[in-house]
Amino acid sequence: MSYIRSGSNPEKLYIWGGLDTAEIAEGSKPTWGIPINIFDGLLKKYHRRFHEFPCQYKGAKVDEVWVDEDGNEGVSDAHLKPLQFKVKLSYEDHSVIMWLVTWEYIVNGEINKL
């Protein structure tokens, strides 16, 4: 099952589900994963909570994050580098930052299949 498979993908983000793991690849960074039952549980919980942040399920978490144009989290000088709202998906020592529309696409695309 593929969560993101767009040919036009400026985030260079690919998420796909195997039998046991939702695999996450971003650009040239090493691929990592979330157990599929935990990933699906996070999607369901997020949807049940009316798409509110933060949302956590068995160690997997989605939260809002503000990043500058270089992808750095946190506060920066707004005059030099304006901040953008994004979503951070994390599990254990791994995380990926994506646009809200990307996260909502994953949730809305999968919630009816679960």
N, C-alpha and C positions, 0 to 999 in steps of 0.2 A: 504494500500500500504506500502510495506516495502522498505526502502532505504538500510539498512544494515541488513543482516541476516546470516552472515557467522558463521559456527561452530568454525572456527579458527579465533578468534578475540582478539589479544593481547591487544587492546585498551579497551576491555570490553565496547565497544560503540555500542549502538543500537539506530537507528533512524527509526521511522515508522510514516506514515501519516494516520490520521483519517479523518473524514469529515471536521473538522474545524481547526485542529492543527497538526503540525509535532512535534511529541513527541521525546524527546532526553533523553536517559538514559546512564549513564556512571558509571560502577562499582556500588558501594554502595551509590553514591551521589543521592540526590533527583531528580526525573524526572521533567523536565521542557519542555516548548514548545514554538513554534513560530507559529502564525496564518498561516494556510496553504497558503493563498493567498500571504502573505509576503514572506514565504519560497520559494514558486514557483517563485515569482517575483525576488528574489535574485538569484536563479538558472539561470533564463533567462538572467538577466542583466550580470551576471558573464560570461555566455557563449557568449553573444553578444560582450562583451569587450575583447574577445579572451583570457579568463582565466587570466586576470591581477588582481593584488592586489594593493591596497585594493579595495573592492567592497561593496557598501552599498545600501540597498533598504528599505525604510520606517522603519528604526531603526534596521534592521538586518544587520550584517556586517561579511564579511570574510576578514581576513588579514593574512599576513605572520608573523610568530613569531619564535624566536629562543629560544629553551629550553635546559636545561642541562639534564643529565641522570635521575635526580630526578623529572623532569617535571616542574622545576622552570623557569619562563620566565626571559628574560633579559640577561645581561652580567654576565658571571662567569669567573673564572680563567681557561683559556683554557687548562692549563697544568694539572689541577686537574679534571675538568669536561668538556669534550668537548661538544660543542653546536650542536643541531640538528635543521634543518629547519622543521617547522610544520605549520599547518593552524589553525587559531583560528576563530571559529564561535561564534558569540555573538548576544544576543538580550536582551534588558533591562539590568537587573542585572545578567544575566546568561551567561556562556560561556563554551565552550568545545574545547580542543586542540586535533587535530588529524593529522595523516600523510597526506601529500599532495595526495598520491595515494588513500586514503580513500575519501577525498573530491572530487577528480576527478571521482571516481567510482560513487558517488552520482549524480554528475552533469551529467555525460555522460549516466548514466542509466535512468535518468528521463527526460532529455531535449527533447527527441523524443516523450515522452508521453504527454508533455504539449501543 
